Amino acid sequence: MENRRQFLGKTARAALAGGALLGAGPLARSSAAGANDRIRIAVLGVRGRGENHARAYAAMKDVEVAAICDPDRNVVPAVAKSVEELQGKKAEVLQDFRKVLDDSTVHAISIATPDHWHALATILGCQAGKDVYVEKPCSHNMREGRLMVEAARKYKRVVQHGTQSRSGETFHTALEFLRSGKLGKIRVAKAINSQLRADIGKKKDGEVPDGVDYDLWLGPAPGRAFNPNRFHYNWHWFWDYGTGDLGNDGVHAVDYARWMLGVEDPLAVSASGSKLFFDDDQETPDTQTVVFEFERCHLIFEQRIWTPYREHGLENGVVLYGDGGSMELSPHGWRVTWKGDEPGPSGKPSERSESHFRDFIDCMRTRKAPRADIHEGHLSTRLCHMGNIATRVGRRLCFDAKTETFVGDEEANRLLWREPRQTFRIPDPI
């Protein structure tokens, strides 16, 4: 008898092959919007990336941003004004997104909250009959990601993961070239995250700003006093809310490295990382190296978020090493170098974000799986969690893909899940 993970993987692959896995009708289990009607969507979290979500949807003629939701009222007015100008209609403004869950006229939610809210918001959306776009990384910990896949399948929801390179034409042409076999067997891929980030300094706890529902912002995370260094954007660098830059930006390169290699389940992971540069409040590494061992290849992740220069000309990208040469791949295009340093074919950059949002909307109508289905999003995010856990425990970990646990390592396995606050628990059963 196949286990749960094998079943979920099989159904995901069927969906990615084009099967109408997700139910009949243009908006199955949502309200009665027809194939030619506007899809109404609520955007959750509108500071930074969430503003991109709202503007992208508002610019689509067949989509309406029905609601803008954010625990911080201070970040909403500018986004609300922009949405109104683009779509010619005001969006409702809410602090608590859960108010839209019972609104049958809202067909989808688009999540750009901090990482620690991704899983709960996605699962609640699926249970409410909404389709979901959720930003990367899909989860704050590995167990959450598996529960998200289960919820999407159980409620037959379209769930798109925010690894938008899956919608970039340059990545598809690169994959086509690799599949031609001209580079020979690809034995190693190096995912690079090399960029210049800021020192966030050291700040004391303080008062919650006016207009902020801090308890709601904390959500499933442990209760802590408010600190401006653990709030807007800088939450990425604290384990209670984020996944470091491996989960934040590195997940993109990890995702398309795994995609190009055509692999899913690693056998083992080893890693090291620390703060070599920043003397500030950040908890997560500024320098990190991770090696994922697959059956026939290795995927290496290298991170330096203090460098004012690029490696191989790449800020975020992948180098794939084959028997006959190598390929450098990033959102800016790809190029091949044959052995002997002879230049080879290349591919041009292509737009990704807008077409990724468009793919989500189109799949809501067709009920086909999106390009970055939540199953694929979970597999790539899972690697980021594995890399962070191996870094934190400081040793090589063997991985059992069937149970999604580490073999014989209780300390590492405790980091696969964290108990959320009582009022923000994931429903059980899903």
MIDRENVO-521147 format. One record per residue (C-alpha): x, y, z; residue number from 0. Coordinates in steps of 0.001 Angstrom, whole numbers, padded with zeros to 6 digits. Layout:
+---------+---------+---------+-----+
|       X |       Y |       Z |  nr |
+---------+---------+---------+-----+
|       X |       Y |       Z | NUM |
...
+---------+---------+---------+-----+
***
This chain:
+---------+---------+---------+-----+
|       X |       Y |       Z |  nr |
+---------+---------+---------+-----+
|  000000 |  000000 |  000000 |   0 |
|  001433 |  003395 | -000935 |   1 |
|  002079 |  005792 |  001911 |   2 |
|  000617 |  009287 |  002192 |   3 |
|  003665 |  011013 |  000790 |   4 |
|  003768 |  008730 | -002278 |   5 |
|  000088 |  009449 | -002936 |   6 |
|  000568 |  013211 | -002655 |   7 |
|  003603 |  013088 | -004925 |   8 |
|  001711 |  011034 | -007494 |   9 |
| -001253 |  013399 | -007557 |  10 |
|  001043 |  016408 | -007819 |  11 |
|  002868 |  014925 | -010794 |  12 |
| -000456 |  014150 | -012459 |  13 |
| -001499 |  017746 | -011986 |  14 |
|  001767 |  019094 | -013333 |  15 |
|  001311 |  016912 | -016394 |  16 |
| -001857 |  018863 | -017125 |  17 |
| -004577 |  016791 | -015471 |  18 |
| -007611 |  018612 | -014111 |  19 |
| -006866 |  017389 | -010603 |  20 |
| -008415 |  020283 | -008787 |  21 |
| -012112 |  019825 | -009457 |  22 |
| -014599 |  020714 | -012138 |  23 |
| -015805 |  024162 | -013093 |  24 |
| -014096 |  027541 | -013416 |  25 |
| -013952 |  028177 | -009673 |  26 |
| -014760 |  024875 | -008052 |  27 |
| -016170 |  025198 | -004508 |  28 |
| -015953 |  028981 | -004651 |  29 |
| -018922 |  031226 | -005303 |  30 |
| -020666 |  031474 | -008619 |  31 |
| -018162 |  033473 | -010657 |  32 |
| -018345 |  032303 | -014255 |  33 |
| -015559 |  031822 | -016767 |  34 |
| -015914 |  035405 | -017989 |  35 |
| -016551 |  037045 | -014613 |  36 |
| -013985 |  038918 | -012547 |  37 |
| -012105 |  036933 | -009962 |  38 |
| -012145 |  038695 | -006602 |  39 |
| -009025 |  038337 | -004491 |  40 |
| -007854 |  039483 | -001055 |  41 |
| -004184 |  040398 | -000576 |  42 |
| -002672 |  039577 |  002822 |  43 |
|  000297 |  041699 |  003879 |  44 |
|  000899 |  044712 |  001636 |  45 |
|  004247 |  046100 |  002729 |  46 |
|  006947 |  045277 |  000197 |  47 |
|  006180 |  042211 | -001902 |  48 |
|  002475 |  042392 | -001050 |  49 |
|  002216 |  045724 | -002824 |  50 |
|  003468 |  043959 | -005971 |  51 |
|  000693 |  041397 | -005542 |  52 |
| -001990 |  044039 | -005195 |  53 |
| -000807 |  046113 | -008154 |  54 |
| -000417 |  043074 | -010413 |  55 |
| -003957 |  041835 | -009766 |  56 |
| -005499 |  045310 | -009938 |  57 |
| -003995 |  045779 | -013407 |  58 |
| -005728 |  042642 | -014730 |  59 |
| -009047 |  043302 | -016443 |  60 |
| -010585 |  040040 | -015227 |  61 |
| -009474 |  040411 | -011588 |  62 |
| -010597 |  042684 | -008763 |  63 |
| -008661 |  043278 | -005563 |  64 |
| -011582 |  042942 | -003177 |  65 |
| -009687 |  043459 |  000071 |  66 |
| -006333 |  044622 |  001396 |  67 |
| -005428 |  043073 |  004745 |  68 |
| -002556 |  044019 |  007051 |  69 |
| -002104 |  044125 |  010843 |  70 |
| -000297 |  047454 |  010358 |  71 |
| -002770 |  050098 |  009246 |  72 |
|  000105 |  052487 |  008514 |  73 |
|  001233 |  050613 |  005397 |  74 |
| -002211 |  050367 |  003796 |  75 |
| -003197 |  053860 |  002476 |  76 |
| -000617 |  054131 | -000311 |  77 |
| -001384 |  050613 | -001570 |  78 |
| -005139 |  051183 | -001356 |  79 |
| -004798 |  054360 | -003399 |  80 |
| -002707 |  052606 | -006043 |  81 |
| -005218 |  049745 | -006314 |  82 |
| -008119 |  052150 | -006719 |  83 |
| -006316 |  054035 | -009480 |  84 |
| -005523 |  050821 | -011353 |  85 |
| -008907 |  049084 | -011121 |  86 |
| -011220 |  052078 | -010777 |  87 |
| -012751 |  050737 | -007571 |  88 |
| -011830 |  050810 | -003897 |  89 |
| -010741 |  047664 | -002103 |  90 |
| -012016 |  046968 |  001398 |  91 |
| -009353 |  047569 |  004047 |  92 |
| -009081 |  045048 |  006899 |  93 |
| -006612 |  044451 |  009704 |  94 |
| -007595 |  040807 |  010156 |  95 |
| -007754 |  038771 |  006938 |  96 |
| -009845 |  036088 |  008607 |  97 |
| -012898 |  038287 |  008037 |  98 |
| -012781 |  037437 |  004316 |  99 |
| -012815 |  033678 |  004861 | 100 |
| -016604 |  033556 |  005207 | 101 |
| -017166 |  035905 |  002260 | 102 |
| -018195 |  033650 | -000619 | 103 |
| -017709 |  036478 | -003128 | 104 |
| -013946 |  036418 | -002471 | 105 |
| -012495 |  033595 | -004561 | 106 |
| -008831 |  033672 | -003551 | 107 |
| -006273 |  034992 | -001100 | 108 |
| -002752 |  036084 | -002008 | 109 |
| -000314 |  035821 |  000903 | 110 |
|  002706 |  038088 |  001334 | 111 |
|  002894 |  037979 |  005118 | 112 |
|  005988 |  037051 |  007137 | 113 |
|  006948 |  033368 |  006836 | 114 |
|  005432 |  032364 |  010169 | 115 |
|  001908 |  033153 |  008863 | 116 |
|  002167 |  031359 |  005495 | 117 |
|  000979 |  027904 |  006514 | 118 |
| -001938 |  028865 |  008753 | 119 |
| -003261 |  031424 |  006267 | 120 |
| -002971 |  028950 |  003376 | 121 |
| -004720 |  026139 |  005239 | 122 |
| -007523 |  028401 |  006479 | 123 |
| -007961 |  029668 |  002923 | 124 |
| -008185 |  026150 |  001513 | 125 |
| -010718 |  025152 |  004157 | 126 |
| -012812 |  028204 |  003272 | 127 |
| -012895 |  027188 | -000405 | 128 |
| -010425 |  029848 | -001543 | 129 |
| -007594 |  029321 | -003981 | 130 |
| -004250 |  030548 | -002667 | 131 |
| -001100 |  032260 | -003899 | 132 |
|  001524 |  032032 | -001142 | 133 |
|  004916 |  033690 | -001183 | 134 |
|  008178 |  031859 | -000771 | 135 |
|  009236 |  030093 |  001335 | 136 |
|  005896 |  028351 |  001611 | 137 |
|  006357 |  027431 |  005273 | 138 |
|  008154 |  028394 |  008443 | 139 |
|  009049 |  024765 |  009202 | 140 |
|  008973 |  021463 |  007355 | 141 |
|  005896 |  019941 |  008961 | 142 |
|  003831 |  023013 |  008057 | 143 |
|  004737 |  022563 |  004394 | 144 |
|  003471 |  018991 |  004318 | 145 |
|  000199 |  020071 |  005965 | 146 |
| -000208 |  022753 |  003278 | 147 |
|  000077 |  020129 |  000536 | 148 |
| -002451 |  017947 |  002310 | 149 |
| -004906 |  020837 |  002653 | 150 |
| -004584 |  021790 | -001020 | 151 |
| -005301 |  018222 | -002107 | 152 |
| -008115 |  017589 |  000371 | 153 |
| -010044 |  020739 | -000573 | 154 |
| -009081 |  020617 | -004276 | 155 |
| -007557 |  024070 | -004217 | 156 |
| -005205 |  025775 | -006651 | 157 |
| -002194 |  026778 | -004544 | 158 |
|  000592 |  028632 | -006335 | 159 |
|  003999 |  029055 | -004662 | 160 |
|  005860 |  032333 | -005139 | 161 |
|  008950 |  030898 | -006845 | 162 |
|  008167 |  032944 | -009931 | 163 |
|  011105 |  031683 | -011965 | 164 |
|  008866 |  028715 | -012777 | 165 |
|  007029 |  031149 | -015074 | 166 |
|  010148 |  032631 | -016664 | 167 |
|  010688 |  031633 | -020278 | 168 |
|  014477 |  031703 | -019907 | 169 |
|  014284 |  028867 | -017353 | 170 |
|  012166 |  026765 | -019681 | 171 |
|  014602 |  027212 | -022581 | 172 |
|  017493 |  026358 | -020238 | 173 |
|  015708 |  023192 | -019144 | 174 |
|  015061 |  022246 | -022766 | 175 |
|  018773 |  022624 | -023534 | 176 |
|  019802 |  020539 | -020522 | 177 |
|  017373 |  017799 | -021505 | 178 |
|  018976 |  017654 | -024936 | 179 |
|  021938 |  015981 | -023231 | 180 |
|  024496 |  018236 | -024889 | 181 |
|  026174 |  019045 | -021570 | 182 |
|  026301 |  015381 | -020642 | 183 |
|  025388 |  014177 | -017179 | 184 |
|  024923 |  016987 | -014660 | 185 |
|  026697 |  015838 | -011536 | 186 |
|  026818 |  019035 | -009447 | 187 |
|  024762 |  022224 | -009244 | 188 |
|  025845 |  025240 | -007227 | 189 |
|  023095 |  027628 | -006056 | 190 |
|  024483 |  031084 | -005303 | 191 |
|  023113 |  033787 | -002999 | 192 |
|  025702 |  036551 | -003115 | 193 |
|  024604 |  040116 | -002412 | 194 |
|  024987 |  043107 | -000116 | 195 |
|  022561 |  043419 |  002789 | 196 |
|  022569 |  045931 |  005615 | 197 |
|  023705 |  045710 |  009208 | 198 |
|  020468 |  046088 |  011233 | 199 |
|  022214 |  047249 |  014402 | 200 |
|  021015 |  046544 |  017920 | 201 |
|  017721 |  047873 |  019269 | 202 |
|  015869 |  047609 |  022557 | 203 |
|  012292 |  046431 |  023001 | 204 |
|  009764 |  049231 |  022860 | 205 |
|  006138 |  050245 |  022524 | 206 |
|  003924 |  048857 |  019792 | 207 |
|  003388 |  051566 |  017133 | 208 |
| -000056 |  053105 |  016817 | 209 |
| -002174 |  051318 |  014235 | 210 |
| -000467 |  047921 |  014675 | 211 |
| -002310 |  044828 |  015941 | 212 |
|  000841 |  043219 |  017291 | 213 |
| -000871 |  040127 |  018712 | 214 |
| -002282 |  039400 |  015260 | 215 |
|  001111 |  040071 |  013643 | 216 |
|  002723 |  037551 |  016010 | 217 |
|  000014 |  035000 |  015177 | 218 |
|  001458 |  031470 |  015588 | 219 |
|  004852 |  032781 |  016790 | 220 |
|  005778 |  032866 |  020492 | 221 |
|  004680 |  035895 |  022489 | 222 |
|  007470 |  038452 |  022801 | 223 |
|  007752 |  042144 |  023507 | 224 |
|  007707 |  044377 |  020445 | 225 |
|  011096 |  045230 |  018981 | 226 |
|  011524 |  047307 |  015801 | 227 |
|  014380 |  045048 |  014718 | 228 |
|  012054 |  042056 |  014732 | 229 |
|  009313 |  043813 |  012790 | 230 |
|  009112 |  045069 |  009207 | 231 |
|  011432 |  043100 |  006901 | 232 |
|  014077 |  042428 |  009554 | 233 |
|  011860 |  039621 |  010890 | 234 |
|  013561 |  037526 |  008170 | 235 |
|  016662 |  037245 |  010360 | 236 |
|  014977 |  035786 |  013476 | 237 |
|  014081 |  032116 |  013837 | 238 |
|  010682 |  032845 |  015415 | 239 |
|  009404 |  034422 |  012194 | 240 |
|  011793 |  033811 |  009312 | 241 |
|  014099 |  031284 |  007697 | 242 |
|  017190 |  033410 |  007137 | 243 |
|  018291 |  034343 |  003641 | 244 |
|  018411 |  030679 |  002640 | 245 |
|  014607 |  030645 |  002899 | 246 |
|  014136 |  034268 |  001903 | 247 |
|  016163 |  034720 | -001286 | 248 |
|  018143 |  031491 | -001516 | 249 |
|  014981 |  029443 | -002047 | 250 |
|  014767 |  030823 | -005598 | 251 |
|  018183 |  029501 | -006604 | 252 |
|  017615 |  026256 | -004688 | 253 |
|  014298 |  025815 | -006501 | 254 |
|  015587 |  026192 | -010017 | 255 |
|  018694 |  024146 | -009243 | 256 |
|  016462 |  021299 | -008054 | 257 |
|  014186 |  021840 | -011068 | 258 |
|  017055 |  021691 | -013578 | 259 |
|  018521 |  018608 | -011882 | 260 |
|  015127 |  016885 | -011912 | 261 |
|  015445 |  015669 | -008313 | 262 |
|  013080 |  015547 | -005331 | 263 |
|  014304 |  013630 | -002277 | 264 |
|  017791 |  014169 | -000828 | 265 |
|  019552 |  011367 |  000974 | 266 |
|  021508 |  013581 |  003346 | 267 |
|  022466 |  017175 |  004114 | 268 |
|  025487 |  018783 |  005727 | 269 |
|  026021 |  022464 |  006407 | 270 |
|  027908 |  025145 |  008233 | 271 |
|  027065 |  028774 |  008770 | 272 |
|  027568 |  031681 |  011109 | 273 |
|  027703 |  035449 |  011384 | 274 |
|  031120 |  036308 |  010001 | 275 |
|  030370 |  039898 |  009077 | 276 |
|  027421 |  041481 |  010913 | 277 |
|  027679 |  042302 |  014634 | 278 |
|  024011 |  043061 |  015134 | 279 |
|  020714 |  041569 |  016351 | 280 |
|  020379 |  039034 |  013536 | 281 |
|  020104 |  035388 |  014636 | 282 |
|  020414 |  033752 |  011216 | 283 |
|  023721 |  033248 |  009354 | 284 |
|  025155 |  035853 |  007014 | 285 |
|  027516 |  033193 |  005627 | 286 |
|  026336 |  029653 |  004925 | 287 |
|  027329 |  026601 |  002888 | 288 |
|  024999 |  023618 |  002459 | 289 |
|  025527 |  020348 |  000562 | 290 |
|  022487 |  018269 | -000392 | 291 |
|  023324 |  014706 | -001407 | 292 |
|  020992 |  013134 | -003963 | 293 |
|  021308 |  009655 | -005410 | 294 |
|  023204 |  010718 | -008534 | 295 |
|  024224 |  014320 | -007926 | 296 |
|  024990 |  017001 | -005367 | 297 |
|  023347 |  020405 | -004942 | 298 |
|  025551 |  022958 | -003192 | 299 |
|  024202 |  026217 | -001752 | 300 |
|  026584 |  029093 | -001011 | 301 |
|  025501 |  032275 |  000752 | 302 |
|  027351 |  035500 |  001459 | 303 |
|  024960 |  038380 |  002117 | 304 |
|  027684 |  040933 |  002804 | 305 |
|  029406 |  040963 | -000594 | 306 |
|  029304 |  044023 | -002870 | 307 |
|  030205 |  041838 | -005855 | 308 |
|  028803 |  038819 | -007653 | 309 |
|  030078 |  035268 | -008062 | 310 |
|  030194 |  034021 | -011665 | 311 |
|  028445 |  037305 | -012436 | 312 |
|  025470 |  036059 | -010416 | 313 |
|  023735 |  037611 | -007429 | 314 |
|  021121 |  034860 | -007295 | 315 |
|  021738 |  032051 | -009715 | 316 |
|  022905 |  028534 | -010417 | 317 |
|  025916 |  026974 | -012099 | 318 |
|  025283 |  023466 | -013441 | 319 |
|  028369 |  021333 | -014058 | 320 |
|  028143 |  018609 | -016681 | 321 |
|  030563 |  016222 | -018348 | 322 |
|  030832 |  018411 | -021424 | 323 |
|  030661 |  021874 | -019913 | 324 |
|  028761 |  024135 | -017550 | 325 |
|  025722 |  026410 | -017614 | 326 |
|  025279 |  029642 | -015664 | 327 |
|  021584 |  030361 | -015093 | 328 |
|  019743 |  033256 | -013457 | 329 |
|  016730 |  035505 | -014108 | 330 |
|  019068 |  037481 | -016378 | 331 |
|  019420 |  034563 | -018785 | 332 |
|  021725 |  031601 | -019274 | 333 |
|  024960 |  030780 | -021039 | 334 |
|  026940 |  027636 | -021676 | 335 |
|  030719 |  027249 | -021499 | 336 |
|  032055 |  024091 | -023144 | 337 |
|  035035 |  022266 | -021695 | 338 |
|  038148 |  024042 | -022880 | 339 |
|  036450 |  027371 | -021999 | 340 |
|  034813 |  027623 | -025404 | 341 |
|  031648 |  029780 | -025340 | 342 |
|  028405 |  027986 | -026147 | 343 |
|  024712 |  028802 | -026609 | 344 |
|  022880 |  031331 | -024422 | 345 |
|  019351 |  032398 | -023519 | 346 |
|  017864 |  035835 | -022961 | 347 |
|  016220 |  037114 | -019753 | 348 |
|  012448 |  036994 | -019491 | 349 |
|  009661 |  038435 | -017363 | 350 |
|  008592 |  036233 | -014439 | 351 |
|  006457 |  037892 | -011780 | 352 |
|  003557 |  039162 | -013878 | 353 |
|  003244 |  035897 | -015801 | 354 |
|  003368 |  033952 | -012521 | 355 |
|  000399 |  035884 | -011122 | 356 |
| -001334 |  035430 | -014471 | 357 |
| -000736 |  031677 | -014355 | 358 |
| -002403 |  031541 | -010938 | 359 |
| -005510 |  033331 | -012207 | 360 |
| -005700 |  031180 | -015343 | 361 |
| -005418 |  027995 | -013280 | 362 |
| -008232 |  029169 | -011037 | 363 |
| -010429 |  029017 | -014133 | 364 |
| -009124 |  025800 | -015682 | 365 |
| -008585 |  023981 | -012334 | 366 |
| -005244 |  022718 | -013577 | 367 |
| -002189 |  022773 | -011331 | 368 |
| -000123 |  025979 | -011519 | 369 |
|  003499 |  026126 | -012612 | 370 |
|  004748 |  026277 | -009022 | 371 |
|  002221 |  023939 | -007436 | 372 |
|  002419 |  023792 | -003638 | 373 |
|  003900 |  020288 | -003827 | 374 |
|  006886 |  021619 | -005806 | 375 |
|  007057 |  024634 | -003494 | 376 |
|  007197 |  022361 | -000476 | 377 |
|  009987 |  020205 | -001955 | 378 |
|  012212 |  023246 | -002544 | 379 |
|  011321 |  024933 |  000749 | 380 |
|  012009 |  021596 |  002451 | 381 |
|  015621 |  021805 |  001278 | 382 |
|  015926 |  025253 |  002876 | 383 |
|  014628 |  023920 |  006191 | 384 |
|  017038 |  020993 |  005968 | 385 |
|  019960 |  023333 |  005332 | 386 |
|  019052 |  025555 |  008265 | 387 |
|  018576 |  022603 |  010609 | 388 |
|  021913 |  021051 |  009622 | 389 |
|  023549 |  024435 |  010192 | 390 |
|  021991 |  024783 |  013632 | 391 |
|  022899 |  021296 |  014890 | 392 |
|  026292 |  021302 |  013180 | 393 |
|  026424 |  017820 |  011672 | 394 |
|  025559 |  015738 |  008623 | 395 |
|  021962 |  014489 |  008716 | 396 |
|  020527 |  011493 |  006876 | 397 |
|  016995 |  012104 |  005618 | 398 |
|  014051 |  009703 |  005406 | 399 |
|  011886 |  011181 |  002643 | 400 |
|  008932 |  008887 |  003377 | 401 |
|  008482 |  010209 |  006902 | 402 |
|  010210 |  013575 |  006302 | 403 |
|  012369 |  013105 |  009364 | 404 |
|  016080 |  012788 |  010096 | 405 |
|  017330 |  009301 |  010852 | 406 |
|  018167 |  008812 |  014514 | 407 |
|  018589 |  012492 |  015401 | 408 |
|  016084 |  013736 |  017988 | 409 |
|  017645 |  017200 |  018260 | 410 |
|  017315 |  017802 |  014513 | 411 |
|  013797 |  016360 |  014421 | 412 |
|  012632 |  018785 |  017099 | 413 |
|  013314 |  021599 |  014616 | 414 |
|  010906 |  020144 |  012029 | 415 |
|  007947 |  021700 |  013846 | 416 |
|  007190 |  024245 |  016513 | 417 |
|  004094 |  024395 |  018695 | 418 |
|  002089 |  027494 |  017709 | 419 |
|  000292 |  029733 |  020186 | 420 |
| -003026 |  028275 |  021259 | 421 |
| -005259 |  030803 |  019485 | 422 |
| -003344 |  030480 |  016212 | 423 |
| -003074 |  026729 |  015844 | 424 |
| -003426 |  024900 |  012533 | 425 |
| -006789 |  023079 |  012641 | 426 |
| -006572 |  019368 |  013447 | 427 |
| -007713 |  017563 |  011430 | 428 |
| -007011 |  019722 |  008415 | 429 |
+---------+---------+---------+-----+
***
